[in-house]
Each structure stands twice: as C-alpha cells, then as structure tokens.
Amino acid sequence: MNFSRVLLFVFACLVAACSVSAAPEPRWKVFKKIEKMGRNIRDGVIKAGPAIEVLGQAKAIGK
C-alpha cells in the first residue's frame, strides 16, 4: 500500500516536471559573454591609449 502511494507520488512529480517547460537557454550565450568581455577589453585599451601616450611623453621629458 505504501509502495503504491510512493510510486504514484513519484510518477505525479515526474509528470509535473515534464509538463512544465522553461525557455531553453541558447548554447551560444556563453560565446556571447566571451565576445562581450573581449569587446570591453578592446574598448578599454582604446580609451586608455591617449593617457598612456601622455605618460610616455612625460617620462621622456623627465629624463
């Protein structure tokens, strides 16, 4: 008797889990995160370029 109730409960949970469908996460989302990180690094280097150039000129003047 108890075994049949447990089996019925497990079956009901399995049916409930299979009937609910969440939106699947696309596989390329990981690659988009990597691409975004690379883009941020590239933009940071481009923005820091003039500041590094000024520091290099100041260092050359100081010598």
The first five atom37 places (N, CA, C, CB, O) and aatype in JSON, in Angstrom:
{
  "aatype": [12, 2, 13, 15, 1, 19, 10, 10, 13, 19, 13, 0, 4, 10, 19, 0, 0, 4, 15, 19, 15, 0, 0, 14, 6, 14, 1, 17, 11, 19, 13, 11, 11, 9, 6, 11, 12, 7, 1, 2, 9, 1, 3, 7, 19, 9, 11, 0, 7, 14, 0, 9, 6, 19, 10, 7, 5, 0, 11, 0, 9, 7, 11],
  "atom_mask": [
    [1, 1, 1, 1, 1],
    [1, 1, 1, 1, 1],
    [1, 1, 1, 1, 1],
    [1, 1, 1, 1, 1],
    [1, 1, 1, 1, 1],
    [1, 1, 1, 1, 1],
    [1, 1, 1, 1, 1],
    [1, 1, 1, 1, 1],
    [1, 1, 1, 1, 1],
    [1, 1, 1, 1, 1],
    [1, 1, 1, 1, 1],
    [1, 1, 1, 1, 1],
    [1, 1, 1, 1, 1],
    [1, 1, 1, 1, 1],
    [1, 1, 1, 1, 1],
    [1, 1, 1, 1, 1],
    [1, 1, 1, 1, 1],
    [1, 1, 1, 1, 1],
    [1, 1, 1, 1, 1],
    [1, 1, 1, 1, 1],
    [1, 1, 1, 1, 1],
    [1, 1, 1, 1, 1],
    [1, 1, 1, 1, 1],
    [1, 1, 1, 1, 1],
    [1, 1, 1, 1, 1],
    [1, 1, 1, 1, 1],
    [1, 1, 1, 1, 1],
    [1, 1, 1, 1, 1],
    [1, 1, 1, 1, 1],
    [1, 1, 1, 1, 1],
    [1, 1, 1, 1, 1],
    [1, 1, 1, 1, 1],
    [1, 1, 1, 1, 1],
    [1, 1, 1, 1, 1],
    [1, 1, 1, 1, 1],
    [1, 1, 1, 1, 1],
    [1, 1, 1, 1, 1],
    [1, 1, 1, 0, 1],
    [1, 1, 1, 1, 1],
    [1, 1, 1, 1, 1],
    [1, 1, 1, 1, 1],
    [1, 1, 1, 1, 1],
    [1, 1, 1, 1, 1],
    [1, 1, 1, 0, 1],
    [1, 1, 1, 1, 1],
    [1, 1, 1, 1, 1],
    [1, 1, 1, 1, 1],
    [1, 1, 1, 1, 1],
    [1, 1, 1, 0, 1],
    [1, 1, 1, 1, 1],
    [1, 1, 1, 1, 1],
    [1, 1, 1, 1, 1],
    [1, 1, 1, 1, 1],
    [1, 1, 1, 1, 1],
    [1, 1, 1, 1, 1],
    [1, 1, 1, 0, 1],
    [1, 1, 1, 1, 1],
    [1, 1, 1, 1, 1],
    [1, 1, 1, 1, 1],
    [1, 1, 1, 1, 1],
    [1, 1, 1, 1, 1],
    [1, 1, 1, 0, 1],
    [1, 1, 1, 1, 1]
  ],
  "atom_positions": [
    [[0.83, -1.19, 0.0], [0.0, 0.0, 0.0], [0.87, 1.25, 0.0], [-0.94, 0.0, 1.21], [0.67, 2.15, -0.81]],
    [[1.84, 1.3, 0.91], [2.7, 2.47, 0.98], [3.57, 2.59, -0.27], [3.58, 2.41, 2.22], [3.85, 3.69, -0.75]],
    [[4.0, 1.43, -0.8], [4.82, 1.45, -2.0], [4.05, 2.03, -3.19], [5.32, 0.04, -2.34], [4.62, 2.77, -3.99]],
    [[2.78, 1.7, -3.29], [1.99, 2.22, -4.4], [1.78, 3.72, -4.27], [0.63, 1.5, -4.48], [1.74, 4.44, -5.27]],
    [[1.63, 4.2, -3.04], [1.48, 5.66, -2.84], [2.78, 6.39, -3.19], [1.08, 5.96, -1.36], [2.75, 7.45, -3.82]],
    [[3.89, 5.83, -2.78], [5.18, 6.44, -3.1], [5.39, 6.44, -4.6], [6.33, 5.7, -2.4], [5.84, 7.44, -5.17]],
    [[5.08, 5.33, -5.26], [5.22, 5.23, -6.71], [4.31, 6.23, -7.41], [4.92, 3.81, -7.18], [4.72, 6.86, -8.38]],
    [[3.08, 6.37, -6.93], [2.15, 7.33, -7.52], [2.66, 8.76, -7.31], [0.74, 7.17, -6.89], [2.55, 9.59, -8.22]],
    [[3.21, 9.05, -6.15], [3.75, 10.38, -5.88], [4.94, 10.69, -6.79], [4.18, 10.49, -4.4], [5.03, 11.79, -7.34]],
    [[5.82, 9.73, -6.95], [6.98, 9.92, -7.82], [6.53, 10.12, -9.26], [7.95, 8.73, -7.72], [7.06, 10.97, -9.97]],
    [[5.56, 9.33, -9.69], [5.03, 9.46, -11.05], [4.38, 10.83, -11.25], [4.02, 8.35, -11.34], [4.56, 11.44, -12.3]],
    [[3.64, 11.31, -10.25], [2.99, 12.62, -10.35], [4.04, 13.73, -10.43], [2.06, 12.86, -9.15], [3.89, 14.69, -11.19]],
    [[5.11, 13.6, -9.65], [6.19, 14.6, -9.71], [6.88, 14.58, -11.06], [7.22, 14.34, -8.59], [7.23, 15.63, -11.6]],
    [[7.08, 13.39, -11.61], [7.71, 13.26, -12.91], [6.85, 13.88, -14.0], [7.99, 11.8, -13.23], [7.37, 14.58, -14.88]],
    [[5.56, 13.64, -13.96], [4.64, 14.23, -14.95], [4.62, 15.75, -14.81], [3.21, 13.66, -14.78], [4.62, 16.46, -15.81]],
    [[4.61, 16.24, -13.58], [4.59, 17.7, -13.37], [5.89, 18.33, -13.87], [4.39, 18.02, -11.87], [5.87, 19.41, -14.46]],
    [[7.01, 17.66, -13.64], [8.3, 18.21, -14.08], [8.41, 18.2, -15.6], [9.46, 17.43, -13.47], [9.01, 19.11, -16.19]],
    [[7.85, 17.18, -16.23], [7.93, 17.1, -17.69], [6.95, 18.04, -18.37], [7.66, 15.69, -18.15], [7.21, 18.49, -19.49]],
    [[5.84, 18.35, -17.73], [4.84, 19.21, -18.36], [5.23, 20.68, -18.29], [3.49, 19.0, -17.7], [4.79, 21.47, -19.13]],
    [[6.04, 21.05, -17.33], [6.48, 22.44, -17.21], [7.71, 22.61, -18.1], [6.8, 22.83, -15.72], [8.7, 21.89, -17.95]],
    [[7.63, 23.56, -19.01], [8.78, 23.77, -19.9], [9.26, 25.2, -19.77], [8.4, 23.45, -21.39], [8.53, 26.15, -20.08]],
    [[10.46, 25.36, -19.32], [11.08, 26.68, -19.24], [11.73, 26.97, -20.58], [12.13, 26.76, -18.08], [12.01, 26.05, -21.36]],
    [[11.95, 28.23, -20.85], [12.6, 28.61, -22.1], [14.04, 28.1, -22.06], [12.56, 30.16, -22.33], [14.78, 28.41, -21.13]],
    [[14.43, 27.33, -23.04], [15.8, 26.8, -23.02], [16.82, 27.9, -23.25], [15.96, 25.71, -24.08], [16.62, 28.81, -24.06]],
    [[17.9, 27.8, -22.54], [18.97, 28.79, -22.68], [19.8, 28.42, -23.9], [19.85, 28.86, -21.39], [20.3, 27.3, -24.0]],
    [[19.96, 29.34, -24.81], [20.72, 29.0, -26.02], [22.18, 28.69, -25.69], [20.66, 30.14, -27.03], [22.75, 29.25, -24.76]],
    [[22.75, 27.79, -26.47], [24.12, 27.37, -26.21], [25.13, 28.46, -26.54], [24.44, 26.13, -26.99], [26.22, 28.47, -25.97]],
    [[24.8, 29.36, -27.43], [25.75, 30.37, -27.84], [25.82, 31.54, -26.87], [25.4, 30.87, -29.21], [26.58, 32.47, -27.09]],
    [[25.04, 31.51, -25.79], [25.06, 32.58, -24.82], [26.43, 32.69, -24.15], [23.97, 32.36, -23.76], [26.88, 33.79, -23.83]],
    [[27.1, 31.56, -23.95], [28.43, 31.56, -23.35], [29.39, 32.29, -24.27], [28.93, 30.12, -23.08], [30.22, 33.08, -23.81]],
    [[29.29, 32.04, -25.57], [30.18, 32.69, -26.52], [29.9, 34.18, -26.61], [30.05, 32.04, -27.88], [30.82, 34.98, -26.84]],
    [[28.64, 34.57, -26.45], [28.31, 35.99, -26.46], [28.93, 36.7, -25.25], [26.79, 36.2, -26.47], [29.36, 37.85, -25.36]],
    [[28.97, 36.02, -24.1], [29.6, 36.61, -22.92], [31.1, 36.79, -23.15], [29.35, 35.73, -21.67], [31.67, 37.81, -22.77]],
    [[31.73, 35.78, -23.76], [33.16, 35.88, -24.06], [33.41, 37.01, -25.05], [33.71, 34.55, -24.62], [34.37, 37.77, -24.9]],
    [[32.54, 37.12, -26.06], [32.69, 38.19, -27.04], [32.53, 39.56, -26.39], [31.67, 38.01, -28.18], [33.27, 40.49, -26.71]],
    [[31.57, 39.69, -25.48], [31.35, 40.96, -24.8], [32.54, 41.33, -23.93], [30.08, 40.89, -23.94], [32.93, 42.5, -23.86]],
    [[33.13, 40.33, -23.26], [34.3, 40.58, -22.43], [35.47, 41.06, -23.29], [34.69, 39.32, -21.65], [36.18, 42.0, -22.92]],
    [[35.68, 40.42, -24.43], [36.74, 40.84, -25.34], [36.51, 42.24, -25.88], [0.0, 0.0, 0.0], [37.44, 43.02, -26.04]],
    [[35.25, 42.55, -26.17], [34.91, 43.89, -26.67], [35.18, 44.94, -25.6], [33.43, 43.95, -27.11], [35.68, 46.02, -25.91]],
    [[34.86, 44.62, -24.33], [35.13, 45.57, -23.24], [36.63, 45.8, -23.06], [34.52, 45.05, -21.93], [37.05, 46.93, -22.82]],
    [[37.42, 44.74, -23.18], [38.88, 44.89, -23.06], [39.41, 45.74, -24.19], [39.58, 43.51, -23.06], [40.23, 46.63, -23.97]],
    [[38.93, 45.47, -25.42], [39.37, 46.26, -26.57], [39.02, 47.74, -26.4], [38.73, 45.71, -27.86], [39.85, 48.61, -26.65]],
    [[37.8, 48.01, -25.96], [37.38, 49.4, -25.77], [38.19, 50.07, -24.66], [35.88, 49.47, -25.44], [38.52, 51.25, -24.76]],
    [[38.51, 49.32, -23.62], [39.33, 49.88, -22.54], [40.72, 50.24, -23.0], [0.0, 0.0, 0.0], [41.27, 51.27, -22.61]],
    [[41.31, 49.39, -23.85], [42.64, 49.68, -24.39], [42.6, 50.9, -25.29], [43.19, 48.46, -25.17], [43.5, 51.75, -25.25]],
    [[41.55, 51.0, -26.1], [41.42, 52.16, -26.99], [41.26, 53.45, -26.18], [40.21, 51.99, -27.95], [41.86, 54.47, -26.51]],
    [[40.47, 53.41, -25.11], [40.26, 54.6, -24.29], [41.51, 54.97, -23.49], [39.09, 54.39, -23.34], [41.74, 56.14, -23.23]],
    [[42.3, 53.98, -23.1], [43.49, 54.24, -22.29], [44.68, 54.65, -23.16], [43.85, 53.01, -21.47], [45.69, 55.11, -22.62]],
    [[44.59, 54.5, -24.46], [45.71, 54.82, -25.36], [46.24, 56.23, -25.2], [0.0, 0.0, 0.0], [47.45, 56.4, -25.0]],
    [[45.4, 57.26, -25.27], [45.91, 58.63, -25.11], [46.55, 58.88, -23.75], [44.77, 59.61, -25.32], [47.55, 59.61, -23.66]],
    [[46.01, 58.31, -22.69], [46.59, 58.51, -21.35], [47.96, 57.87, -21.27], [45.66, 57.93, -20.26], [48.88, 58.44, -20.68]],
    [[48.12, 56.7, -21.85], [49.43, 56.03, -21.85], [50.43, 56.83, -22.67], [49.31, 54.59, -22.39], [51.61, 56.9, -22.33]],
    [[49.96, 57.42, -23.77], [50.84, 58.23, -24.61], [51.33, 59.46, -23.85], [50.11, 58.66, -25.89], [52.51, 59.82, -23.94]],
    [[50.44, 60.1, -23.11], [50.82, 61.28, -22.32], [51.83, 60.88, -21.24], [49.57, 61.93, -21.67], [52.79, 61.61, -21.0]],
    [[51.62, 59.75, -20.6], [52.58, 59.29, -19.58], [53.94, 59.01, -20.19], [52.05, 58.04, -18.89], [54.98, 59.3, -19.59]],
    [[53.93, 58.45, -21.39], [55.21, 58.19, -22.07], [55.93, 59.49, -22.41], [0.0, 0.0, 0.0], [57.15, 59.57, -22.28]],
    [[55.2, 60.48, -22.84], [55.82, 61.79, -23.14], [56.34, 62.44, -21.87], [54.8, 62.72, -23.83], [57.42, 63.02, -21.88]],
    [[55.59, 62.35, -20.79], [56.04, 62.94, -19.53], [57.3, 62.24, -19.02], [54.91, 62.87, -18.47], [58.2, 62.89, -18.48]],
    [[57.37, 60.95, -19.18], [58.53, 60.21, -18.76], [59.75, 60.6, -19.61], [58.26, 58.71, -18.85], [60.86, 60.69, -19.09]],
    [[59.53, 60.82, -20.9], [60.63, 61.21, -21.79], [61.13, 62.6, -21.43], [60.18, 61.18, -23.26], [62.33, 62.87, -21.52]],
    [[60.23, 63.49, -21.03], [60.62, 64.85, -20.66], [61.4, 64.83, -19.35], [59.39, 65.76, -20.53], [62.34, 65.6, -19.16]],
    [[61.0, 63.94, -18.45], [61.64, 63.86, -17.13], [63.06, 63.34, -17.18], [0.0, 0.0, 0.0], [63.81, 63.56, -16.23]],
    [[63.44, 62.66, -18.21], [64.79, 62.11, -18.29], [65.8, 63.14, -18.61], [64.86, 61.03, -19.29], [66.99, 62.83, -18.71]]
  ]
}
